[in-house]
């Protein structure tokens, strides 16, 4: 994380960019910076679970899930008029600890579109949550991890034919290798 914005492996400090707050999660605060999402991670738990190694592990799992989703053309089937929706996983472009401010940061492409928690209501919402639960299990099984929980708040409608997952874990603290 450095001063040259967007160069390969070089990203600015959160203090040096014009940003707009777009979301707050259990582990992070998310800002929009031009065409990117900047996730600033914080530890608000009694134990120090979130460190650079954990964030890199999360990045690896996210990248692997993204590759699988593309290669296997993951989709979920919803009732009409929604139909089949392709599932995409938004990978990180860069994760690291900022040399300037010391915060753990992750950069990813900003995904436009409505969050699914705001566009789907019962009974479709319940079906969607069930389908996402099945996707959680699939990712955990294929990647040998526990703690995947894709919440509708972390999924965006990407046009008429796809959903994009912006976070695989509601709480990164829950992510671990299967024993």
JOZI-V215527 format. One record per backbone hydrogen bond with DSSP energy under -1.0 kcal/mol. CO is the residue of the C=O (numbers start at 1). NH is the residue of the N-H. If there is no record, write none. Layout:
co:CO nh:NH
co:CO nh:NH
This chain:
co:4 nh:7
co:7 nh:10
co:11 nh:2
co:13 nh:16
co:20 nh:32
co:23 nh:30
co:27 nh:42
co:28 nh:25
co:29 nh:40
co:30 nh:22
co:30 nh:23
co:31 nh:38
co:32 nh:20
co:33 nh:36
co:35 nh:110
co:36 nh:33
co:37 nh:108
co:38 nh:31
co:39 nh:106
co:40 nh:29
co:47 nh:49
co:51 nh:55
co:52 nh:56
co:53 nh:57
co:54 nh:58
co:55 nh:59
co:56 nh:60
co:57 nh:61
co:58 nh:62
co:59 nh:63
co:60 nh:64
co:61 nh:65
co:62 nh:66
co:63 nh:67
co:64 nh:68
co:65 nh:69
co:66 nh:70
co:67 nh:71
co:68 nh:72
co:69 nh:74
co:74 nh:87
co:76 nh:85
co:79 nh:82
co:83 nh:78
co:85 nh:76
co:86 nh:163
co:88 nh:165
co:94 nh:107
co:96 nh:105
co:98 nh:102
co:103 nh:98
co:104 nh:41
co:105 nh:96
co:106 nh:39
co:107 nh:93
co:107 nh:94
co:108 nh:37
co:114 nh:157
co:115 nh:118
co:116 nh:120
co:121 nh:125
co:123 nh:127
co:124 nh:128
co:125 nh:129
co:126 nh:130
co:127 nh:131
co:128 nh:132
co:129 nh:133
co:130 nh:134
co:131 nh:135
co:132 nh:136
co:133 nh:137
co:134 nh:138
co:135 nh:139
co:136 nh:140
co:137 nh:141
co:138 nh:142
co:139 nh:143
co:140 nh:144
co:140 nh:145
co:144 nh:178
co:146 nh:176
co:151 nh:154
co:152 nh:155
co:154 nh:166
co:155 nh:116
co:156 nh:164
co:161 nh:86
co:162 nh:158
co:163 nh:88
co:164 nh:156
co:165 nh:90
co:168 nh:149
co:171 nh:174
co:172 nh:175
co:176 nh:146
